[in-house]
Amino acid sequence: MLQISLAQPSDIPVIQDIAFTAWKPTYGHILSEEQSRFMLDWMYSSETLHQTMEGHTVFLLAKEENIAMGFAAFEPKEGGIVKLHKIYFLPISQGRGYGRQLLDEVSKQAVQAGGKYLELNVNRSNSARQFYEKLGFEMVREEDNYIGNGYWMNDYVMRKNLL
C-alpha cells in the first residue's frame, strides 16, 4: 500500500535521488545529455529545492513499506488553477497504479486549497501524455519556454477539471 505524506526539507536528498533515477528513462530519448544535466542542476539542486519548499509549493512523498518510490510538487495559482510542477516515480515502481494514487491525493489537496483545475506541462515527445489523458487531462495549449543556456522546454499544457 502506498503511503503519501508531506515532504520535508530533510527529504530533499530522497527527492533528488528519485528525480535523477527517473530522468534518463523519461527524457534520455528526448533531450541531449547536456540539456538533461543543465535541467537537473537547475531544478534539483539542494538550494533550489529548499527555496521551492519555503515558498507556496507543496511536495508530497510516496512510499511503499517506508521506501520512497515517488514524489509530486504542486502550487496554487490564480484563477483556481493548481499547477502540478513535478511528478516522478522510480522506474521499478511504475505500472503499479502509484501515479494515479499520487495524482488523486494531489487533486484532493488542490480542491482543499480552493483549486478548480489541475494544470501541468508535459514535454511534447513524452509518452506520459497518454497517462494524463487517461486520468482526464486535456491539452489546452502548446508552450515553448526558454530555460537558459540555449535550451527550450517544448511542452503541452494539460488541464483537468477538479470540480
TIPANU-719237 format. One line per 10 residues: number of its first residue (from 0); their letters; for each residue x, y, z of N, C-alpha, C. Coordinates in Angstrom, 2 decimals. Example, Ala and Ser with C-alpha at 12.3 -4.5 7.8 and 13.67 -1.06 7.14 Angstrom:
2
0) AS) 13.19 -5.69 7.80 12.30 -4.50 7.80 13.20 -3.30 7.80 | 12.85 -2.25 7.08 13.67 -1.06 7.14 12.90 0.03 7.87;
//
This chain:
163
0) MLQISLAQPS) 0.84 -1.19 0.00 0.00 0.00 0.00 0.88 1.24 0.00 | 0.50 2.21 -0.78 1.26 3.45 -0.91 0.89 4.41 0.22 | 1.91 4.92 0.89 1.71 5.95 1.91 2.18 7.28 1.32 | 1.34 8.30 1.44 1.66 9.61 0.89 1.70 10.60 2.04 | 2.80 11.34 2.12 2.97 12.31 3.20 3.61 13.59 2.67 | 3.49 14.63 3.46 4.11 15.90 3.13 5.63 15.75 3.25 | 6.34 16.12 2.20 7.80 16.04 2.23 8.36 17.22 3.03 | 9.46 16.97 3.69 10.14 17.97 4.50 11.50 18.28 3.86 | 12.13 19.39 4.26 13.47 19.68 3.73 14.46 18.52 3.94 | 14.27 17.76 5.00 15.16 16.60 5.22 14.98 15.52 4.16;
10) DIPVIQDIAF) 13.89 15.59 3.38 13.63 14.62 2.31 14.27 15.03 0.98 | 14.91 16.18 0.92 15.49 16.66 -0.34 16.43 15.64 -0.97 | 17.34 15.01 -0.23 18.21 14.01 -0.89 17.42 12.86 -1.52 | 16.32 12.46 -0.91 15.48 11.39 -1.46 14.79 11.87 -2.73 | 14.28 13.09 -2.71 13.64 13.68 -3.90 14.65 13.76 -5.04 | 15.86 14.21 -4.73 16.90 14.29 -5.75 17.21 12.92 -6.33 | 17.31 11.92 -5.47 17.61 10.57 -5.94 16.53 10.05 -6.88 | 15.27 10.26 -6.52 14.17 9.82 -7.38 14.22 10.55 -8.72 | 14.40 11.88 -8.67 14.43 12.67 -9.91 15.57 12.23 -10.81 | 16.76 12.07 -10.26 17.91 11.69 -11.07 17.75 10.28 -11.63;
20) TAWKPTYGHI) 17.16 9.38 -10.86 16.97 8.00 -11.31 15.89 7.92 -12.39 | 14.83 8.70 -12.24 13.72 8.66 -13.20 14.01 9.45 -14.47 | 14.94 10.38 -14.42 15.15 11.31 -15.53 15.56 10.62 -16.83 | 16.60 9.77 -16.76 17.12 9.18 -18.00 16.08 8.31 -18.71 | 15.37 7.41 -18.01 14.34 6.63 -18.71 13.22 7.51 -19.27 | 12.97 8.64 -18.63 11.89 9.53 -19.07 12.32 10.42 -20.23 | 13.52 10.98 -20.14 13.94 12.00 -21.10 15.16 11.64 -21.93 | 15.78 10.50 -21.67 17.01 10.13 -22.37 16.88 10.10 -23.88 | 15.72 9.75 -24.39 15.48 9.68 -25.83 14.95 11.00 -26.39 | 14.69 11.98 -25.51 14.10 13.26 -25.91 15.13 14.39 -25.85;
30) LSEEQSRFML) 15.90 14.44 -24.77 16.82 15.54 -24.52 18.27 15.07 -24.65 | 19.14 16.00 -25.02 20.57 15.68 -25.06 21.08 15.50 -23.64 | 22.21 14.82 -23.52 22.84 14.63 -22.21 23.15 15.99 -21.58 | 23.59 16.94 -22.39 23.94 18.28 -21.89 22.70 19.00 -21.35 | 21.59 18.94 -22.11 20.38 19.60 -21.64 19.85 18.92 -20.38 | 19.91 17.61 -20.33 19.47 16.90 -19.13 20.28 17.33 -17.92 | 21.60 17.39 -18.07 22.46 17.80 -16.97 22.12 19.23 -16.52 | 21.94 20.13 -17.51 21.58 21.52 -17.21 20.26 21.58 -16.42 | 19.26 20.86 -16.88 17.94 20.91 -16.25 17.95 20.30 -14.85 | 18.66 19.19 -14.68 18.74 18.58 -13.35 19.44 19.51 -12.37;
40) DWMYSSETLH) 20.54 20.13 -12.82 21.25 21.08 -11.95 20.36 22.27 -11.61 | 19.59 22.74 -12.59 18.74 23.91 -12.42 17.56 23.61 -11.50 | 16.89 22.49 -11.70 15.65 22.21 -10.97 15.83 21.43 -9.68 | 16.93 20.69 -9.56 17.04 19.77 -8.43 18.26 20.00 -7.56 | 18.86 21.18 -7.64 19.93 21.48 -6.69 19.31 21.58 -5.30 | 20.09 21.32 -4.28 19.58 21.42 -2.91 19.05 22.82 -2.63 | 19.78 23.83 -3.10 19.36 25.22 -2.87 18.01 25.50 -3.53 | 17.85 25.08 -4.78 16.58 25.30 -5.49 15.43 24.60 -4.78 | 15.63 23.36 -4.39 14.56 22.62 -3.71 14.21 23.24 -2.37 | 15.23 23.69 -1.61 14.95 24.38 -0.35 14.11 25.63 -0.58;
50) QTMEGHTVFL) 14.51 26.45 -1.56 13.76 27.68 -1.85 12.34 27.36 -2.29 | 12.18 26.34 -3.10 10.85 25.96 -3.59 9.97 25.51 -2.43 | 10.52 24.71 -1.53 9.75 24.24 -0.37 9.38 25.38 0.57 | 10.22 26.41 0.64 9.94 27.54 1.52 8.85 28.45 0.94 | 8.57 28.31 -0.34 7.53 29.11 -0.99 6.17 28.46 -0.82 | 5.36 28.55 -1.86 3.99 28.03 -1.80 3.86 26.64 -2.42 | 4.96 26.05 -2.83 4.91 24.74 -3.47 4.88 23.65 -2.42 | 3.95 22.72 -2.58 3.79 21.58 -1.68 4.44 20.37 -2.33 | 5.29 19.68 -1.59 5.91 18.44 -2.05 5.29 17.28 -1.28 | 4.85 16.27 -2.00 4.36 15.04 -1.40 5.31 13.91 -1.74;
60) LAKEENIAMG) 5.56 13.06 -0.77 6.44 11.91 -0.95 5.60 10.64 -0.88 | 5.78 9.76 -1.83 5.03 8.50 -1.89 5.97 7.35 -1.53 | 5.58 6.58 -0.52 6.42 5.47 -0.05 5.64 4.17 -0.04 | 6.37 3.09 -0.27 5.83 1.75 -0.11 6.71 1.05 0.91 | 6.11 0.63 2.02 6.85 -0.02 3.10 8.06 0.81 3.51 | 7.83 2.11 3.70 8.84 3.08 4.13 9.98 3.30 3.14 | 9.81 2.86 1.91 10.80 3.12 0.86 10.21 4.13 -0.11 | 10.91 5.25 -0.29 10.42 6.31 -1.18 10.40 5.80 -2.61 | 9.25 5.92 -3.25 9.06 5.47 -4.63 8.85 6.63 -5.60 | 8.29 7.74 -5.10 7.99 8.85 -5.99 7.66 10.11 -5.22;
70) FAAFEPKEGG) 7.47 11.18 -5.97 7.10 12.45 -5.35 6.32 13.29 -6.35 | 5.63 14.26 -5.81 4.94 15.26 -6.62 5.14 16.61 -5.96 | 5.07 17.67 -6.78 5.16 19.04 -6.27 4.10 19.86 -6.99 | 3.30 20.59 -6.22 2.23 21.40 -6.81 2.10 22.72 -6.06 | 1.47 23.69 -6.75 1.38 25.04 -6.20 0.08 25.70 -6.63 | -0.69 26.24 -5.68 -1.89 27.00 -6.05 -1.50 28.28 -6.79 | -2.22 28.57 -7.85 -2.01 29.78 -8.65 -3.31 30.58 -8.65 | -3.34 31.65 -9.42 -4.55 32.47 -9.52 -5.60 31.80 -10.40 | -6.84 32.23 -10.23 -7.92 31.76 -11.09 -8.34 30.33 -10.84 | -8.09 29.82 -9.63 -8.49 28.46 -9.31 -7.61 27.38 -9.91;
80) IVKLHKIYFL) -6.46 27.77 -10.46 -5.55 26.80 -11.07 -4.53 26.35 -10.03 | -4.32 25.06 -9.95 -3.24 24.48 -9.17 -2.28 23.85 -10.17 | -1.03 24.28 -10.11 -0.02 23.83 -11.07 0.73 22.63 -10.51 | 0.67 21.51 -11.21 1.47 20.34 -10.87 2.82 20.53 -11.55 | 3.82 20.85 -10.76 5.15 21.13 -11.31 5.94 19.86 -11.60 | 5.78 18.86 -10.74 6.60 17.66 -10.86 5.83 16.45 -10.37 | 6.02 15.33 -11.05 5.58 14.03 -10.54 6.50 12.99 -11.16 | 7.23 12.30 -10.31 8.18 11.29 -10.78 8.13 10.08 -9.86 | 8.35 8.92 -10.46 8.46 7.67 -9.72 9.70 6.93 -10.17 | 10.26 6.15 -9.26 11.36 5.28 -9.65 10.87 4.32 -10.73;
90) PISQGRGYGR) 11.69 4.02 -11.71 11.25 3.10 -12.78 10.73 1.76 -12.25 | 11.33 1.25 -11.18 10.89 -0.06 -10.65 9.48 -0.02 -10.07 | 8.97 1.18 -9.78 7.64 1.28 -9.18 6.56 1.66 -10.18 | 6.94 1.86 -11.43 5.96 2.27 -12.43 5.08 1.09 -12.84 | 3.86 1.39 -13.23 2.92 0.36 -13.65 2.15 -0.28 -12.51 | 2.26 0.26 -11.31 1.57 -0.30 -10.14 0.38 0.54 -9.69 | 0.05 1.57 -10.45 -1.05 2.44 -10.07 -0.66 3.54 -9.11 | 0.62 3.66 -8.81 1.07 4.68 -7.86 0.88 6.09 -8.39 | 1.11 6.28 -9.68 0.94 7.61 -10.27 -0.49 8.09 -10.12 | -1.42 7.21 -10.37 -2.85 7.55 -10.21 -3.15 7.88 -8.74;
100) QLLDEVSKQA) -2.62 7.07 -7.82 -2.87 7.33 -6.40 -2.30 8.67 -5.96 | -1.10 8.97 -6.42 -0.48 10.24 -6.03 -1.23 11.41 -6.67 | -1.62 11.28 -7.92 -2.41 12.34 -8.56 -3.77 12.52 -7.90 | -4.37 11.45 -7.43 -5.63 11.56 -6.69 -5.43 12.38 -5.41 | -4.32 12.13 -4.72 -4.03 12.89 -3.50 -3.73 14.35 -3.82 | -2.98 14.60 -4.87 -2.72 15.98 -5.30 -4.04 16.68 -5.61 | -4.93 16.00 -6.34 -6.23 16.58 -6.69 -7.04 16.90 -5.44 | -7.05 15.99 -4.50 -7.78 16.20 -3.25 -7.26 17.43 -2.51 | -5.94 17.53 -2.39 -5.35 18.67 -1.69 -5.54 19.96 -2.49 | -5.53 19.85 -3.81 -5.76 21.03 -4.66 -7.16 21.59 -4.43;
110) VQAGGKYLEL) -8.16 20.73 -4.35 -9.53 21.16 -4.08 -9.61 21.81 -2.70 | -8.96 21.20 -1.71 -8.95 21.76 -0.36 -8.31 23.15 -0.33 | -7.39 23.40 -1.26 -6.72 24.70 -1.35 -7.50 25.69 -2.21 | -8.69 25.29 -2.66 -9.53 26.17 -3.46 -9.35 26.01 -4.96 | -8.65 24.97 -5.37 -8.41 24.76 -6.79 -9.62 24.25 -7.53 | -9.79 24.73 -8.75 -10.84 24.25 -9.65 -10.26 23.42 -10.78 | -8.99 23.67 -11.09 -8.32 22.98 -12.20 -6.93 22.56 -11.76 | -6.52 21.40 -12.21 -5.14 20.95 -12.03 -4.48 21.05 -13.40 | -3.36 21.77 -13.45 -2.70 22.03 -14.72 -1.26 21.56 -14.64 | -0.75 21.04 -15.76 0.64 20.57 -15.82 1.20 20.81 -17.20;
120) NVNRSNSARQ) 2.52 20.78 -17.27 3.23 20.82 -18.55 3.84 19.45 -18.77 | 3.77 18.96 -20.01 4.40 17.70 -20.36 5.12 17.91 -21.69 | 6.36 17.44 -21.76 7.13 17.55 -23.00 6.34 16.94 -24.14 | 6.34 17.61 -25.28 5.53 17.15 -26.41 5.95 15.77 -26.91 | 7.15 15.32 -26.59 7.58 13.97 -27.01 7.50 12.95 -25.89 | 6.95 13.33 -24.75 6.88 12.44 -23.59 5.61 11.60 -23.66 | 5.77 10.29 -23.60 4.62 9.38 -23.68 3.70 9.49 -22.47 | 4.12 10.19 -21.42 3.26 10.38 -20.24 1.98 11.12 -20.60 | 1.97 11.78 -21.73 0.76 12.50 -22.16 -0.44 11.55 -22.17 | -0.25 10.33 -22.66 -1.35 9.36 -22.71 -1.84 9.00 -21.31;
130) FYEKLGFEMV) -0.91 8.89 -20.37 -1.26 8.61 -18.98 -2.16 9.73 -18.44 | -1.76 10.97 -18.68 -2.56 12.10 -18.20 -3.93 12.14 -18.86 | -3.98 11.83 -20.14 -5.27 11.82 -20.84 -6.21 10.77 -20.25 | -5.68 9.60 -19.89 -6.50 8.55 -19.27 -7.08 9.02 -17.94 | -6.38 9.94 -17.28 -6.83 10.44 -15.99 -7.69 11.70 -16.11 | -8.06 12.05 -17.33 -9.00 13.15 -17.52 -8.39 14.49 -17.89 | -7.09 14.54 -18.10 -6.46 15.79 -18.53 -6.68 15.99 -20.02 | -6.83 17.25 -20.40 -6.97 17.62 -21.81 -5.92 18.66 -22.16 | -5.42 18.59 -23.38 -4.44 19.56 -23.84 -5.15 20.89 -24.09 | -4.63 21.97 -23.49 -5.25 23.29 -23.67 -4.41 24.22 -24.54;
140) REEDNYIGNG) -3.10 23.97 -24.62 -2.24 24.79 -25.47 -0.84 24.19 -25.52 | -0.05 24.73 -26.43 1.38 24.40 -26.50 2.16 25.58 -25.95 | 3.28 25.29 -25.31 4.16 26.34 -24.79 5.60 26.00 -25.14 | 6.36 27.02 -25.49 7.79 26.89 -25.69 8.45 27.87 -24.74 | 9.11 27.34 -23.71 9.70 28.17 -22.67 11.22 28.09 -22.73 | 11.86 29.25 -22.88 13.31 29.31 -22.88 13.79 29.17 -21.43 | 14.69 28.24 -21.18 15.15 27.99 -19.81 16.60 28.40 -19.59 | 17.24 28.90 -20.64 18.62 29.34 -20.49 19.59 28.40 -21.16 | 20.82 28.90 -21.35 21.91 28.10 -21.91 21.60 27.56 -23.31 | 20.68 28.23 -24.02 20.31 27.79 -25.36 19.25 26.71 -25.41;
150) YWMNDYVMRK) 18.64 26.38 -24.27 17.69 25.28 -24.20 16.25 25.78 -24.05 | 15.35 24.99 -24.61 13.92 25.26 -24.55 13.18 24.06 -23.98 | 12.06 24.33 -23.32 11.12 23.28 -22.95 9.94 23.42 -23.90 | 9.71 22.40 -24.71 8.63 22.39 -25.70 7.53 21.49 -25.17 | 6.50 22.11 -24.61 5.50 21.37 -23.84 4.09 21.53 -24.37 | 3.27 20.55 -23.97 1.82 20.71 -23.99 1.43 21.13 -22.58 | 0.49 22.06 -22.48 -0.11 22.38 -21.19 -1.42 21.60 -21.15 | -1.57 20.80 -20.10 -2.76 19.96 -19.95 -3.50 20.38 -18.69 | -4.81 20.24 -18.72 -5.64 20.68 -17.61 -6.74 19.67 -17.34 | -7.04 19.53 -16.05 -8.12 18.65 -15.60 -9.05 19.46 -14.70;
160) NLL) -10.34 19.34 -14.94 -11.33 19.99 -14.09 -11.44 19.19 -12.80 | -11.32 19.86 -11.66 -11.37 19.19 -10.37 -12.76 19.19 -9.74 | -13.66 19.97 -10.28 -15.00 20.07 -9.66 -16.04 19.31 -10.45;
//
